[in-house]
Amino acid sequence: MSYYPLLKAPKMAGWTTLCNFPPNNWELNRVSQCFVNVTWSNGNTWNTRNLGVLRPNAKLTVSEKDLVGIVPDDTGITLLSLTKNLIPEEQGELPHLSQFSTLMPAWRASLGLSSQTAQASYQGEIDPFPKKASLLCFCPMLQFSEDIENFLIFINVEKNPIGRVDCIEVFDACRGCLIEKYPVSNNTVNVIPLSDICVTPDDLLVVVCRGMAGVPLFLARTKDLSCMTLEHTHPPGSLTVHGERWRVQKVLKESWFRKLNAELPN
């Protein structure tokens, strides 16, 4: 079983809808009552609190306001989970959730952002990334208008609760030139504004992080927050039909990192 992050963005509220029923009808014959948990890092340990139980075939939406007084305001990332057993309240490593799961598709939750008049969401989950990892993704989801703001939401979770910082680099794919750099932290929902970058609808941006992996989301919204989209990009290697995707992903990274003069970590 995976974790389900609570999203963040300026002037917006994050929420996550947990579902206690599997995404297919052949891997699990039945489901049972589950504990609903919230987990966060204080920079030294992972802390977990139980929020109650969720009946079989039921769903529950948890928002930021539901966690006031439980999770500190300055927490980098808030993780929700469903388990058959209670999780210890304090651990030196992110708890492994192995009670139940599905492979295809993965057991997911609805992860969303809301304003007073609109909301957007996607079906997702997150598992801890290895410390020695990197990111390569493309940005075809940007929308161009004076009334639209674009954001990159970079979500990272690692087993180790101790914080560290790396750098996201944004390149022009055609020219191979560096446009901008942004610091990012592990165990954090990093929100990066992209509207100030000087690009046109004909440009394709490439996002690279040489020392940290994560889930890249692209949020586009009108300045009055009345309309928005939230798009999730998959790793380029996930488009491979046959063979080992992780090998394809490595080849693609090596090729693009050389093109962008970004060295692939060992």
Secondary structure, 3 states (H helix, E strand, C coil): CCEEECCCECCEEEEEEEECCCCCCCCCCCCCCEEEEEEEECCCCEEEEEEEEECCCCEEEEEHHHHCCCCCCCCCCCEEEEECCCCCCEECCCCCCCCCCCCCCCCCEEEEEECCCCEEEEEECECCCCCCCCEEEEECCCCCCCCEEEEEEEEECCCCCCCCEEEEEEEECCCCCEEEEEEEECCEEEEEECCCCCCCCCCCEEEEECCCCCEEEEEEEECCCCCEEEEECCCHHHHCCCCCHHHHHHHHHHHHHHHCCCCCCC
